[in-house]
Amino acid sequence: MNLTDAKVQAPQGVVTEYGVFQGTYNPSYITYLDSVTFNSTTFDFELQESLTTPTNKDQCKKDGWKTFNNPTFKNQGDCVSFIASQGKARGNPIANLLRSIF
């Protein structure tokens, strides 16, 4: 059913989510999606430039700890400990690799 038909069938309906369907029995398919226009709104799924690893404790404050992904943190204190230990806390993979080599 397309959006026009859906509006006729359910004029008071509200779209709460939508997705991409690539068919059944396609477990090895990888689908990339970008610049989707829905109801006159275009969604651009470009990656946001963001810090992946904190470099100072202030970046951990005000929920900043939630924005990092290398490593991820349980809470603000976990993030601050990572900074205070210069990456040794939480097993910084890069620091651990360097320590194992040198």
Long-range contacts (C-beta under 8 A, 24 or more apart in sequence): 3-39, 15-39, 53-92, 54-79, 54-82, 54-83, 55-83, 56-83, 57-83, 57-84
